[in-house]
Amino acid sequence: MKHGLNDTMIGEVTGLFGALGDQSRLRILRALLDAKKPLSQGAVAEKAELSQANASKHLACLVRVGLVTREQEGNTVYFSPILPLVSQLCDLVCGHVTDRVKASYKALK
């Protein structure tokens, strides 16, 4: 195995993939990637179509697993995706999903 996953690393990877396994968190990541600039919690909630409380909970998870950074400026907190990690992960997974959908479609013909 290229990266030699030990038990500690497996725990970290599990947390990362667990964070990516939630629709709301994926919508938050999409909003942050689309914005191309840090967003406040309120802006994230609005763009991801979540309540403030729900966005706060999911942002905390994304920060905890290292997919998003949190920076405070005065009374406002701004969030950004960890680049290029998040962008590459999304491209890789979305490419895989697209390929599967295309293969399923071809199989129906």
Phi and psi restraints in degrees (range 20) as a CNS / XPLOR table:
assign (resid 1 and name C) (resid 2 and name N)
       (resid 2 and name CA) (resid 2 and name C) 1.0 -59.9 20.0 2
assign (resid 2 and name N) (resid 2 and name CA)
       (resid 2 and name C) (resid 3 and name N) 1.0 -42.9 20.0 2
assign (resid 2 and name C) (resid 3 and name N)
       (resid 3 and name CA) (resid 3 and name C) 1.0 -103.4 20.0 2
assign (resid 3 and name N) (resid 3 and name CA)
       (resid 3 and name C) (resid 4 and name N) 1.0 0.0 20.0 2
assign (resid 3 and name C) (resid 4 and name N)
       (resid 4 and name CA) (resid 4 and name C) 1.0 50.6 20.0 2
assign (resid 4 and name N) (resid 4 and name CA)
       (resid 4 and name C) (resid 5 and name N) 1.0 63.0 20.0 2
assign (resid 4 and name C) (resid 5 and name N)
       (resid 5 and name CA) (resid 5 and name C) 1.0 -63.1 20.0 2
assign (resid 5 and name N) (resid 5 and name CA)
       (resid 5 and name C) (resid 6 and name N) 1.0 118.2 20.0 2
assign (resid 5 and name C) (resid 6 and name N)
       (resid 6 and name CA) (resid 6 and name C) 1.0 -95.0 20.0 2
assign (resid 6 and name N) (resid 6 and name CA)
       (resid 6 and name C) (resid 7 and name N) 1.0 178.3 20.0 2
assign (resid 6 and name C) (resid 7 and name N)
       (resid 7 and name CA) (resid 7 and name C) 1.0 -60.7 20.0 2
assign (resid 7 and name N) (resid 7 and name CA)
       (resid 7 and name C) (resid 8 and name N) 1.0 -37.8 20.0 2
assign (resid 7 and name C) (resid 8 and name N)
       (resid 8 and name CA) (resid 8 and name C) 1.0 -64.4 20.0 2
assign (resid 8 and name N) (resid 8 and name CA)
       (resid 8 and name C) (resid 9 and name N) 1.0 -44.4 20.0 2
assign (resid 8 and name C) (resid 9 and name N)
       (resid 9 and name CA) (resid 9 and name C) 1.0 -65.9 20.0 2
assign (resid 9 and name N) (resid 9 and name CA)
       (resid 9 and name C) (resid 10 and name N) 1.0 -37.7 20.0 2
assign (resid 9 and name C) (resid 10 and name N)
       (resid 10 and name CA) (resid 10 and name C) 1.0 -60.9 20.0 2
assign (resid 10 and name N) (resid 10 and name CA)
       (resid 10 and name C) (resid 11 and name N) 1.0 -40.4 20.0 2
assign (resid 10 and name C) (resid 11 and name N)
       (resid 11 and name CA) (resid 11 and name C) 1.0 -61.3 20.0 2
assign (resid 11 and name N) (resid 11 and name CA)
       (resid 11 and name C) (resid 12 and name N) 1.0 -42.4 20.0 2
assign (resid 11 and name C) (resid 12 and name N)
       (resid 12 and name CA) (resid 12 and name C) 1.0 -65.8 20.0 2
assign (resid 12 and name N) (resid 12 and name CA)
       (resid 12 and name C) (resid 13 and name N) 1.0 -43.8 20.0 2
assign (resid 12 and name C) (resid 13 and name N)
       (resid 13 and name CA) (resid 13 and name C) 1.0 -64.5 20.0 2
assign (resid 13 and name N) (resid 13 and name CA)
       (resid 13 and name C) (resid 14 and name N) 1.0 -39.2 20.0 2
assign (resid 13 and name C) (resid 14 and name N)
       (resid 14 and name CA) (resid 14 and name C) 1.0 -60.2 20.0 2
assign (resid 14 and name N) (resid 14 and name CA)
       (resid 14 and name C) (resid 15 and name N) 1.0 -43.4 20.0 2
assign (resid 14 and name C) (resid 15 and name N)
       (resid 15 and name CA) (resid 15 and name C) 1.0 -62.0 20.0 2
assign (resid 15 and name N) (resid 15 and name CA)
       (resid 15 and name C) (resid 16 and name N) 1.0 -41.6 20.0 2
assign (resid 15 and name C) (resid 16 and name N)
       (resid 16 and name CA) (resid 16 and name C) 1.0 -64.0 20.0 2
assign (resid 16 and name N) (resid 16 and name CA)
       (resid 16 and name C) (resid 17 and name N) 1.0 -49.7 20.0 2
assign (resid 16 and name C) (resid 17 and name N)
       (resid 17 and name CA) (resid 17 and name C) 1.0 -68.8 20.0 2
assign (resid 17 and name N) (resid 17 and name CA)
       (resid 17 and name C) (resid 18 and name N) 1.0 -31.2 20.0 2
assign (resid 17 and name C) (resid 18 and name N)
       (resid 18 and name CA) (resid 18 and name C) 1.0 -62.2 20.0 2
assign (resid 18 and name N) (resid 18 and name CA)
       (resid 18 and name C) (resid 19 and name N) 1.0 -41.3 20.0 2
assign (resid 18 and name C) (resid 19 and name N)
       (resid 19 and name CA) (resid 19 and name C) 1.0 -64.4 20.0 2
assign (resid 19 and name N) (resid 19 and name CA)
       (resid 19 and name C) (resid 20 and name N) 1.0 -34.9 20.0 2
assign (resid 19 and name C) (resid 20 and name N)
       (resid 20 and name CA) (resid 20 and name C) 1.0 -78.7 20.0 2
assign (resid 20 and name N) (resid 20 and name CA)
       (resid 20 and name C) (resid 21 and name N) 1.0 -9.1 20.0 2
assign (resid 20 and name C) (resid 21 and name N)
       (resid 21 and name CA) (resid 21 and name C) 1.0 -89.5 20.0 2
assign (resid 21 and name N) (resid 21 and name CA)
       (resid 21 and name C) (resid 22 and name N) 1.0 18.3 20.0 2
assign (resid 21 and name C) (resid 22 and name N)
       (resid 22 and name CA) (resid 22 and name C) 1.0 -122.8 20.0 2
assign (resid 22 and name N) (resid 22 and name CA)
       (resid 22 and name C) (resid 23 and name N) 1.0 129.6 20.0 2
assign (resid 22 and name C) (resid 23 and name N)
       (resid 23 and name CA) (resid 23 and name C) 1.0 -57.4 20.0 2
assign (resid 23 and name N) (resid 23 and name CA)
       (resid 23 and name C) (resid 24 and name N) 1.0 -44.0 20.0 2
assign (resid 23 and name C) (resid 24 and name N)
       (resid 24 and name CA) (resid 24 and name C) 1.0 -63.2 20.0 2
assign (resid 24 and name N) (resid 24 and name CA)
       (resid 24 and name C) (resid 25 and name N) 1.0 -41.1 20.0 2
assign (resid 24 and name C) (resid 25 and name N)
       (resid 25 and name CA) (resid 25 and name C) 1.0 -68.3 20.0 2
assign (resid 25 and name N) (resid 25 and name CA)
       (resid 25 and name C) (resid 26 and name N) 1.0 -35.5 20.0 2
assign (resid 25 and name C) (resid 26 and name N)
       (resid 26 and name CA) (resid 26 and name C) 1.0 -67.1 20.0 2
assign (resid 26 and name N) (resid 26 and name CA)
       (resid 26 and name C) (resid 27 and name N) 1.0 -36.5 20.0 2
assign (resid 26 and name C) (resid 27 and name N)
       (resid 27 and name CA) (resid 27 and name C) 1.0 -66.1 20.0 2
assign (resid 27 and name N) (resid 27 and name CA)
       (resid 27 and name C) (resid 28 and name N) 1.0 -36.5 20.0 2
assign (resid 27 and name C) (resid 28 and name N)
       (resid 28 and name CA) (resid 28 and name C) 1.0 -64.2 20.0 2
assign (resid 28 and name N) (resid 28 and name CA)
       (resid 28 and name C) (resid 29 and name N) 1.0 -46.2 20.0 2
assign (resid 28 and name C) (resid 29 and name N)
       (resid 29 and name CA) (resid 29 and name C) 1.0 -61.5 20.0 2
assign (resid 29 and name N) (resid 29 and name CA)
       (resid 29 and name C) (resid 30 and name N) 1.0 -40.8 20.0 2
assign (resid 29 and name C) (resid 30 and name N)
       (resid 30 and name CA) (resid 30 and name C) 1.0 -61.3 20.0 2
assign (resid 30 and name N) (resid 30 and name CA)
       (resid 30 and name C) (resid 31 and name N) 1.0 -44.2 20.0 2
assign (resid 30 and name C) (resid 31 and name N)
       (resid 31 and name CA) (resid 31 and name C) 1.0 -61.0 20.0 2
assign (resid 31 and name N) (resid 31 and name CA)
       (resid 31 and name C) (resid 32 and name N) 1.0 -42.7 20.0 2
assign (resid 31 and name C) (resid 32 and name N)
       (resid 32 and name CA) (resid 32 and name C) 1.0 -67.7 20.0 2
assign (resid 32 and name N) (resid 32 and name CA)
       (resid 32 and name C) (resid 33 and name N) 1.0 -40.7 20.0 2
assign (resid 32 and name C) (resid 33 and name N)
       (resid 33 and name CA) (resid 33 and name C) 1.0 -67.2 20.0 2
assign (resid 33 and name N) (resid 33 and name CA)
       (resid 33 and name C) (resid 34 and name N) 1.0 -41.3 20.0 2
assign (resid 33 and name C) (resid 34 and name N)
       (resid 34 and name CA) (resid 34 and name C) 1.0 -65.6 20.0 2
assign (resid 34 and name N) (resid 34 and name CA)
       (resid 34 and name C) (resid 35 and name N) 1.0 -34.0 20.0 2
assign (resid 34 and name C) (resid 35 and name N)
       (resid 35 and name CA) (resid 35 and name C) 1.0 -68.0 20.0 2
assign (resid 35 and name N) (resid 35 and name CA)
       (resid 35 and name C) (resid 36 and name N) 1.0 -31.6 20.0 2
assign (resid 35 and name C) (resid 36 and name N)
       (resid 36 and name CA) (resid 36 and name C) 1.0 58.8 20.0 2
assign (resid 36 and name N) (resid 36 and name CA)
       (resid 36 and name C) (resid 37 and name N) 1.0 18.3 20.0 2
assign (resid 36 and name C) (resid 37 and name N)
       (resid 37 and name CA) (resid 37 and name C) 1.0 -156.0 20.0 2
assign (resid 37 and name N) (resid 37 and name CA)
       (resid 37 and name C) (resid 38 and name N) 1.0 159.7 20.0 2
assign (resid 37 and name C) (resid 38 and name N)
       (resid 38 and name CA) (resid 38 and name C) 1.0 -60.4 20.0 2
assign (resid 38 and name N) (resid 38 and name CA)
       (resid 38 and name C) (resid 39 and name N) 1.0 144.4 20.0 2
assign (resid 38 and name C) (resid 39 and name N)
       (resid 39 and name CA) (resid 39 and name C) 1.0 -121.3 20.0 2
assign (resid 39 and name N) (resid 39 and name CA)
       (resid 39 and name C) (resid 40 and name N) 1.0 146.2 20.0 2
assign (resid 39 and name C) (resid 40 and name N)
       (resid 40 and name CA) (resid 40 and name C) 1.0 -72.6 20.0 2
assign (resid 40 and name N) (resid 40 and name CA)
       (resid 40 and name C) (resid 41 and name N) 1.0 163.6 20.0 2
assign (resid 40 and name C) (resid 41 and name N)
       (resid 41 and name CA) (resid 41 and name C) 1.0 -58.4 20.0 2
assign (resid 41 and name N) (resid 41 and name CA)
       (resid 41 and name C) (resid 42 and name N) 1.0 -40.7 20.0 2
assign (resid 41 and name C) (resid 42 and name N)
       (resid 42 and name CA) (resid 42 and name C) 1.0 -62.8 20.0 2
assign (resid 42 and name N) (resid 42 and name CA)
       (resid 42 and name C) (resid 43 and name N) 1.0 -40.9 20.0 2
assign (resid 42 and name C) (resid 43 and name N)
       (resid 43 and name CA) (resid 43 and name C) 1.0 -67.4 20.0 2
assign (resid 43 and name N) (resid 43 and name CA)
       (resid 43 and name C) (resid 44 and name N) 1.0 -39.3 20.0 2
assign (resid 43 and name C) (resid 44 and name N)
       (resid 44 and name CA) (resid 44 and name C) 1.0 -62.2 20.0 2
assign (resid 44 and name N) (resid 44 and name CA)
       (resid 44 and name C) (resid 45 and name N) 1.0 -47.1 20.0 2
assign (resid 44 and name C) (resid 45 and name N)
       (resid 45 and name CA) (resid 45 and name C) 1.0 -58.7 20.0 2
assign (resid 45 and name N) (resid 45 and name CA)
       (resid 45 and name C) (resid 46 and name N) 1.0 -44.5 20.0 2
assign (resid 45 and name C) (resid 46 and name N)
       (resid 46 and name CA) (resid 46 and name C) 1.0 -64.8 20.0 2
assign (resid 46 and name N) (resid 46 and name CA)
       (resid 46 and name C) (resid 47 and name N) 1.0 -49.0 20.0 2
assign (resid 46 and name C) (resid 47 and name N)
       (resid 47 and name CA) (resid 47 and name C) 1.0 -67.9 20.0 2
assign (resid 47 and name N) (resid 47 and name CA)
       (resid 47 and name C) (resid 48 and name N) 1.0 -31.1 20.0 2
assign (resid 47 and name C) (resid 48 and name N)
       (resid 48 and name CA) (resid 48 and name C) 1.0 -90.6 20.0 2
assign (resid 48 and name N) (resid 48 and name CA)
       (resid 48 and name C) (resid 49 and name N) 1.0 -1.4 20.0 2
assign (resid 48 and name C) (resid 49 and name N)
       (resid 49 and name CA) (resid 49 and name C) 1.0 57.8 20.0 2
assign (resid 49 and name N) (resid 49 and name CA)
       (resid 49 and name C) (resid 50 and name N) 1.0 50.3 20.0 2
assign (resid 49 and name C) (resid 50 and name N)
       (resid 50 and name CA) (resid 50 and name C) 1.0 -125.0 20.0 2
assign (resid 50 and name N) (resid 50 and name CA)
       (resid 50 and name C) (resid 51 and name N) 1.0 158.9 20.0 2
assign (resid 50 and name C) (resid 51 and name N)
       (resid 51 and name CA) (resid 51 and name C) 1.0 -70.8 20.0 2
assign (resid 51 and name N) (resid 51 and name CA)
       (resid 51 and name C) (resid 52 and name N) 1.0 161.0 20.0 2
assign (resid 51 and name C) (resid 52 and name N)
       (resid 52 and name CA) (resid 52 and name C) 1.0 -57.9 20.0 2
assign (resid 52 and name N) (resid 52 and name CA)
       (resid 52 and name C) (resid 53 and name N) 1.0 -44.7 20.0 2
assign (resid 52 and name C) (resid 53 and name N)
       (resid 53 and name CA) (resid 53 and name C) 1.0 -64.6 20.0 2
assign (resid 53 and name N) (resid 53 and name CA)
       (resid 53 and name C) (resid 54 and name N) 1.0 -42.4 20.0 2
assign (resid 53 and name C) (resid 54 and name N)
       (resid 54 and name CA) (resid 54 and name C) 1.0 -66.2 20.0 2
assign (resid 54 and name N) (resid 54 and name CA)
       (resid 54 and name C) (resid 55 and name N) 1.0 -43.7 20.0 2
assign (resid 54 and name C) (resid 55 and name N)
       (resid 55 and name CA) (resid 55 and name C) 1.0 -61.1 20.0 2
assign (resid 55 and name N) (resid 55 and name CA)
       (resid 55 and name C) (resid 56 and name N) 1.0 -41.9 20.0 2
assign (resid 55 and name C) (resid 56 and name N)
       (resid 56 and name CA) (resid 56 and name C) 1.0 -59.7 20.0 2
assign (resid 56 and name N) (resid 56 and name CA)
       (resid 56 and name C) (resid 57 and name N) 1.0 -45.6 20.0 2
assign (resid 56 and name C) (resid 57 and name N)
       (resid 57 and name CA) (resid 57 and name C) 1.0 -61.4 20.0 2
assign (resid 57 and name N) (resid 57 and name CA)
       (resid 57 and name C) (resid 58 and name N) 1.0 -46.2 20.0 2
assign (resid 57 and name C) (resid 58 and name N)
       (resid 58 and name CA) (resid 58 and name C) 1.0 -72.4 20.0 2
assign (resid 58 and name N) (resid 58 and name CA)
       (resid 58 and name C) (resid 59 and name N) 1.0 -35.9 20.0 2
assign (resid 58 and name C) (resid 59 and name N)
       (resid 59 and name CA) (resid 59 and name C) 1.0 -63.2 20.0 2
assign (resid 59 and name N) (resid 59 and name CA)
       (resid 59 and name C) (resid 60 and name N) 1.0 -40.1 20.0 2
assign (resid 59 and name C) (resid 60 and name N)
       (resid 60 and name CA) (resid 60 and name C) 1.0 -59.8 20.0 2
assign (resid 60 and name N) (resid 60 and name CA)
       (resid 60 and name C) (resid 61 and name N) 1.0 -41.3 20.0 2
assign (resid 60 and name C) (resid 61 and name N)
       (resid 61 and name CA) (resid 61 and name C) 1.0 -63.7 20.0 2
assign (resid 61 and name N) (resid 61 and name CA)
       (resid 61 and name C) (resid 62 and name N) 1.0 -46.0 20.0 2
assign (resid 61 and name C) (resid 62 and name N)
       (resid 62 and name CA) (resid 62 and name C) 1.0 -64.5 20.0 2
assign (resid 62 and name N) (resid 62 and name CA)
       (resid 62 and name C) (resid 63 and name N) 1.0 -35.8 20.0 2
assign (resid 62 and name C) (resid 63 and name N)
       (resid 63 and name CA) (resid 63 and name C) 1.0 -68.0 20.0 2
assign (resid 63 and name N) (resid 63 and name CA)
       (resid 63 and name C) (resid 64 and name N) 1.0 -45.0 20.0 2
assign (resid 63 and name C) (resid 64 and name N)
       (resid 64 and name CA) (resid 64 and name C) 1.0 -59.3 20.0 2
assign (resid 64 and name N) (resid 64 and name CA)
       (resid 64 and name C) (resid 65 and name N) 1.0 -38.8 20.0 2
assign (resid 64 and name C) (resid 65 and name N)
       (resid 65 and name CA) (resid 65 and name C) 1.0 -88.9 20.0 2
assign (resid 65 and name N) (resid 65 and name CA)
       (resid 65 and name C) (resid 66 and name N) 1.0 -0.9 20.0 2
assign (resid 65 and name C) (resid 66 and name N)
       (resid 66 and name CA) (resid 66 and name C) 1.0 85.6 20.0 2
assign (resid 66 and name N) (resid 66 and name CA)
       (resid 66 and name C) (resid 67 and name N) 1.0 23.6 20.0 2
assign (resid 66 and name C) (resid 67 and name N)
       (resid 67 and name CA) (resid 67 and name C) 1.0 -96.5 20.0 2
assign (resid 67 and name N) (resid 67 and name CA)
       (resid 67 and name C) (resid 68 and name N) 1.0 -18.1 20.0 2
assign (resid 67 and name C) (resid 68 and name N)
       (resid 68 and name CA) (resid 68 and name C) 1.0 -137.8 20.0 2
assign (resid 68 and name N) (resid 68 and name CA)
       (resid 68 and name C) (resid 69 and name N) 1.0 144.2 20.0 2
assign (resid 68 and name C) (resid 69 and name N)
       (resid 69 and name CA) (resid 69 and name C) 1.0 -101.2 20.0 2
assign (resid 69 and name N) (resid 69 and name CA)
       (resid 69 and name C) (resid 70 and name N) 1.0 155.2 20.0 2
assign (resid 69 and name C) (resid 70 and name N)
       (resid 70 and name CA) (resid 70 and name C) 1.0 -126.9 20.0 2
assign (resid 70 and name N) (resid 70 and name CA)
       (resid 70 and name C) (resid 71 and name N) 1.0 123.2 20.0 2
assign (resid 70 and name C) (resid 71 and name N)
       (resid 71 and name CA) (resid 71 and name C) 1.0 -132.0 20.0 2
assign (resid 71 and name N) (resid 71 and name CA)
       (resid 71 and name C) (resid 72 and name N) 1.0 128.9 20.0 2
assign (resid 71 and name C) (resid 72 and name N)
       (resid 72 and name CA) (resid 72 and name C) 1.0 -95.4 20.0 2
assign (resid 72 and name N) (resid 72 and name CA)
       (resid 72 and name C) (resid 73 and name N) 1.0 133.4 20.0 2
assign (resid 72 and name C) (resid 73 and name N)
       (resid 73 and name CA) (resid 73 and name C) 1.0 -127.8 20.0 2
assign (resid 73 and name N) (resid 73 and name CA)
       (resid 73 and name C) (resid 74 and name N) 1.0 103.8 20.0 2
assign (resid 73 and name C) (resid 74 and name N)
       (resid 74 and name CA) (resid 74 and name C) 1.0 64.9 20.0 2
assign (resid 74 and name N) (resid 74 and name CA)
       (resid 74 and name C) (resid 75 and name N) 1.0 -124.9 20.0 2
assign (resid 74 and name C) (resid 75 and name N)
       (resid 75 and name CA) (resid 75 and name C) 1.0 -92.1 20.0 2
assign (resid 75 and name N) (resid 75 and name CA)
       (resid 75 and name C) (resid 76 and name N) 1.0 -1.0 20.0 2
assign (resid 75 and name C) (resid 76 and name N)
       (resid 76 and name CA) (resid 76 and name C) 1.0 -108.1 20.0 2
assign (resid 76 and name N) (resid 76 and name CA)
       (resid 76 and name C) (resid 77 and name N) 1.0 139.0 20.0 2
assign (resid 76 and name C) (resid 77 and name N)
       (resid 77 and name CA) (resid 77 and name C) 1.0 -108.3 20.0 2
assign (resid 77 and name N) (resid 77 and name CA)
       (resid 77 and name C) (resid 78 and name N) 1.0 132.7 20.0 2
assign (resid 77 and name C) (resid 78 and name N)
       (resid 78 and name CA) (resid 78 and name C) 1.0 -114.0 20.0 2
assign (resid 78 and name N) (resid 78 and name CA)
       (resid 78 and name C) (resid 79 and name N) 1.0 144.6 20.0 2
assign (resid 78 and name C) (resid 79 and name N)
       (resid 79 and name CA) (resid 79 and name C) 1.0 -120.9 20.0 2
assign (resid 79 and name N) (resid 79 and name CA)
       (resid 79 and name C) (resid 80 and name N) 1.0 143.4 20.0 2
assign (resid 79 and name C) (resid 80 and name N)
       (resid 80 and name CA) (resid 80 and name C) 1.0 -140.6 20.0 2
assign (resid 80 and name N) (resid 80 and name CA)
       (resid 80 and name C) (resid 81 and name N) 1.0 147.8 20.0 2
assign (resid 80 and name C) (resid 81 and name N)
       (resid 81 and name CA) (resid 81 and name C) 1.0 -74.9 20.0 2
assign (resid 81 and name N) (resid 81 and name CA)
       (resid 81 and name C) (resid 82 and name N) 1.0 150.1 20.0 2
assign (resid 81 and name C) (resid 82 and name N)
       (resid 82 and name CA) (resid 82 and name C) 1.0 -76.3 20.0 2
assign (resid 82 and name N) (resid 82 and name CA)
       (resid 82 and name C) (resid 83 and name N) 1.0 113.2 20.0 2
assign (resid 82 and name C) (resid 83 and name N)
       (resid 83 and name CA) (resid 83 and name C) 1.0 -104.8 20.0 2
assign (resid 83 and name N) (resid 83 and name CA)
       (resid 83 and name C) (resid 84 and name N) 1.0 146.8 20.0 2
assign (resid 83 and name C) (resid 84 and name N)
       (resid 84 and name CA) (resid 84 and name C) 1.0 -87.0 20.0 2
assign (resid 84 and name N) (resid 84 and name CA)
       (resid 84 and name C) (resid 85 and name N) 1.0 1.6 20.0 2
assign (resid 84 and name C) (resid 85 and name N)
       (resid 85 and name CA) (resid 85 and name C) 1.0 -50.3 20.0 2
assign (resid 85 and name N) (resid 85 and name CA)
       (resid 85 and name C) (resid 86 and name N) 1.0 -55.2 20.0 2
assign (resid 85 and name C) (resid 86 and name N)
       (resid 86 and name CA) (resid 86 and name C) 1.0 -65.2 20.0 2
assign (resid 86 and name N) (resid 86 and name CA)
       (resid 86 and name C) (resid 87 and name N) 1.0 -42.9 20.0 2
assign (resid 86 and name C) (resid 87 and name N)
       (resid 87 and name CA) (resid 87 and name C) 1.0 -62.3 20.0 2
assign (resid 87 and name N) (resid 87 and name CA)
       (resid 87 and name C) (resid 88 and name N) 1.0 -44.5 20.0 2
assign (resid 87 and name C) (resid 88 and name N)
       (resid 88 and name CA) (resid 88 and name C) 1.0 -66.4 20.0 2
assign (resid 88 and name N) (resid 88 and name CA)
       (resid 88 and name C) (resid 89 and name N) 1.0 -41.6 20.0 2
assign (resid 88 and name C) (resid 89 and name N)
       (resid 89 and name CA) (resid 89 and name C) 1.0 -60.6 20.0 2
assign (resid 89 and name N) (resid 89 and name CA)
       (resid 89 and name C) (resid 90 and name N) 1.0 -46.1 20.0 2
assign (resid 89 and name C) (resid 90 and name N)
       (resid 90 and name CA) (resid 90 and name C) 1.0 -64.1 20.0 2
assign (resid 90 and name N) (resid 90 and name CA)
       (resid 90 and name C) (resid 91 and name N) 1.0 -43.0 20.0 2
assign (resid 90 and name C) (resid 91 and name N)
       (resid 91 and name CA) (resid 91 and name C) 1.0 -62.0 20.0 2
assign (resid 91 and name N) (resid 91 and name CA)
       (resid 91 and name C) (resid 92 and name N) 1.0 -44.0 20.0 2
assign (resid 91 and name C) (resid 92 and name N)
       (resid 92 and name CA) (resid 92 and name C) 1.0 -63.0 20.0 2
assign (resid 92 and name N) (resid 92 and name CA)
       (resid 92 and name C) (resid 93 and name N) 1.0 -49.5 20.0 2
assign (resid 92 and name C) (resid 93 and name N)
       (resid 93 and name CA) (resid 93 and name C) 1.0 -68.7 20.0 2
assign (resid 93 and name N) (resid 93 and name CA)
       (resid 93 and name C) (resid 94 and name N) 1.0 -43.1 20.0 2
assign (resid 93 and name C) (resid 94 and name N)
       (resid 94 and name CA) (resid 94 and name C) 1.0 -64.9 20.0 2
assign (resid 94 and name N) (resid 94 and name CA)
       (resid 94 and name C) (resid 95 and name N) 1.0 -36.4 20.0 2
assign (resid 94 and name C) (resid 95 and name N)
       (resid 95 and name CA) (resid 95 and name C) 1.0 -62.4 20.0 2
assign (resid 95 and name N) (resid 95 and name CA)
       (resid 95 and name C) (resid 96 and name N) 1.0 -42.3 20.0 2
assign (resid 95 and name C) (resid 96 and name N)
       (resid 96 and name CA) (resid 96 and name C) 1.0 -63.1 20.0 2
assign (resid 96 and name N) (resid 96 and name CA)
       (resid 96 and name C) (resid 97 and name N) 1.0 -45.3 20.0 2
assign (resid 96 and name C) (resid 97 and name N)
       (resid 97 and name CA) (resid 97 and name C) 1.0 -62.9 20.0 2
assign (resid 97 and name N) (resid 97 and name CA)
       (resid 97 and name C) (resid 98 and name N) 1.0 -43.0 20.0 2
assign (resid 97 and name C) (resid 98 and name N)
       (resid 98 and name CA) (resid 98 and name C) 1.0 -60.4 20.0 2
assign (resid 98 and name N) (resid 98 and name CA)
       (resid 98 and name C) (resid 99 and name N) 1.0 -44.4 20.0 2
assign (resid 98 and name C) (resid 99 and name N)
       (resid 99 and name CA) (resid 99 and name C) 1.0 -61.6 20.0 2
assign (resid 99 and name N) (resid 99 and name CA)
       (resid 99 and name C) (resid 100 and name N) 1.0 -40.8 20.0 2
assign (resid 99 and name C) (resid 100 and name N)
       (resid 100 and name CA) (resid 100 and name C) 1.0 -65.2 20.0 2
assign (resid 100 and name N) (resid 100 and name CA)
       (resid 100 and name C) (resid 101 and name N) 1.0 -41.6 20.0 2
assign (resid 100 and name C) (resid 101 and name N)
       (resid 101 and name CA) (resid 101 and name C) 1.0 -64.3 20.0 2
assign (resid 101 and name N) (resid 101 and name CA)
       (resid 101 and name C) (resid 102 and name N) 1.0 -43.6 20.0 2
assign (resid 101 and name C) (resid 102 and name N)
       (resid 102 and name CA) (resid 102 and name C) 1.0 -61.4 20.0 2
assign (resid 102 and name N) (resid 102 and name CA)
       (resid 102 and name C) (resid 103 and name N) 1.0 -43.5 20.0 2
assign (resid 102 and name C) (resid 103 and name N)
       (resid 103 and name CA) (resid 103 and name C) 1.0 -64.0 20.0 2
assign (resid 103 and name N) (resid 103 and name CA)
       (resid 103 and name C) (resid 104 and name N) 1.0 -40.2 20.0 2
assign (resid 103 and name C) (resid 104 and name N)
       (resid 104 and name CA) (resid 104 and name C) 1.0 -64.4 20.0 2
assign (resid 104 and name N) (resid 104 and name CA)
       (resid 104 and name C) (resid 105 and name N) 1.0 -41.1 20.0 2
assign (resid 104 and name C) (resid 105 and name N)
       (resid 105 and name CA) (resid 105 and name C) 1.0 -63.7 20.0 2
assign (resid 105 and name N) (resid 105 and name CA)
       (resid 105 and name C) (resid 106 and name N) 1.0 -45.1 20.0 2
assign (resid 105 and name C) (resid 106 and name N)
       (resid 106 and name CA) (resid 106 and name C) 1.0 -62.6 20.0 2
assign (resid 106 and name N) (resid 106 and name CA)
       (resid 106 and name C) (resid 107 and name N) 1.0 -36.6 20.0 2
assign (resid 106 and name C) (resid 107 and name N)
       (resid 107 and name CA) (resid 107 and name C) 1.0 -66.0 20.0 2
assign (resid 107 and name N) (resid 107 and name CA)
       (resid 107 and name C) (resid 108 and name N) 1.0 -25.7 20.0 2
assign (resid 107 and name C) (resid 108 and name N)
       (resid 108 and name CA) (resid 108 and name C) 1.0 -78.9 20.0 2
assign (resid 108 and name N) (resid 108 and name CA)
       (resid 108 and name C) (resid 109 and name N) 1.0 -19.8 20.0 2
